[in-house]
Amino acid sequence: MDLLAGTGIPGVIGSTQVSQSRDSGTQASAALAASTTHEENILQFVKNDNRRMLHVVYRVGDIDKTIKFYTECLGMKVLRRRDIPEDKYTNAFLGYGPEETNFAVELTYNYGVDKYDIGTGFGHFGIAVDDVQKVCDLVKAKGGKVTREPGPVKGGNSIIAFVEDSDGYSFELIQRTAKIEPFCQVMLRVGDLDRAVQFYKKAFGMKELSRRDNPEQMYTLAKLGYGDDEMKTTVLELTYNYGITEYTKGDGYGQIAIGTNDVYKTAEAVKLFGGEIVREPGPLPGLNTKITAILDPDGWKSVFVDNADFAKELE
């Protein structure tokens, strides 16, 4: 009788199983280590990448009327304008300084479309001004709409007001004597603030500059950006309203554009940390500017633009 045949000897199968288990464990450990190393490398890339908020894109129904309001009432300047008749749209870029260094507005007018739905998720843009009352008086004189009269913010000393343009986009006017970047914030509403903040820190490389809870008004907000001081840089202000997890996006607000040294690695980071790629990284037809378009966990769109290619666009 061959005691080695089949399963005749106690311990032979057990020994084999232990060996297989050790091999599986080693493979799993190696895979985990590789995964951890990859994540660390991506985090390091995001941390060291040269990123800056370039501009915010949204659609308007009358581009000339909007430009008139922004220049005459808000003090912006037209930086550049381009008409694309073959695709039936016009772009205009406005801001408070050169696009090489300042955050800007990119207005889009689609031929024949005069109205858009802004949705419930978009909040407002923030503009730092010397005198809030003076700007509001000017807005009224030009036939504009003041939706919140000048006065101190609730629970604080900052003087603010809110005005709307002809398409219904809201602007918070913030009184500041010292301002590096007048176009100082974009506010969006999110359904899970902690999830959103972690995503923007890891995938976008932003810093959380401040957070404020307002239980009386049932909301919490966090400000994120690429500088160290929210008073000196443009910030993304994320607002969570207690108990509300979903918002409509509408078809007016578009996206924020952000500069990067590598759109391909940026897309990897976005996927790794819970975002969705809606346009794979690569050059745009005609322009050859490399971009990638993404959605955050709340469905807000951002476009990353290759820094060198963007610089060529501005030449």
WOZIGI-V33153 format. One line per field, one symbol per residue. ss: DSSP state (H for helix, E for strand, C for the rest). psi: psi as a letter, one per 30 degrees, with the letter a starting at -180 (. if undefined). A space follows every 50 residues. Layout:
ss = ???
psi = ???
This chain:
ss = CCCCCCCCCCCHHHHHHHHHHHHHHHHHHHHHHHHHHHHHHHHHHHHHCC CEEEEEEEECCCHHHHHHHHHHCCCCEEEEEEEEHHHCEEEEEEECCCCC CCCEEEEEEECCCCCCCCCCCEEEEEEEECCHHHHHHHHHHCCCEEEEEE EECCCCCCEEEEEECCCCCEEEEEECCCCCCCEEEEEEECCCHHHHHHHH HHCCCCEEEEEEEECCCCEEEEEEECCCCCCCCCEEEEEEECCCCCCCCC CCEEEEEEEECCHHHHHHHHHHCCCEEEEEEEECCCCCCEEEEEECCCCC EEEEEEHHHHHHHHC
psi = kjfflbhejkfeeeeeeeeeeeeeeeeeeeeeeeeeeeeeeeeeeeefkj kkkelkklklfjeeeeeeeeeeefglkkelkkkiefghlkkkklaglkff flklkjkkjkkfjgkljfafekdllkkklejeeeeeeeeefggakjfjlk lkkkgafkkllklkaffgkkkkkkjkejkejeiflkkkklfjeeeeeeef eeefglkjflkkkieeghlklkklafafjffglkljjkkjkkfjfklkfa gekdlkkkklfjfeeeeeeeeegglkkfjkklkkkeegkklkklklfggk klkkkkeeeeeeef.
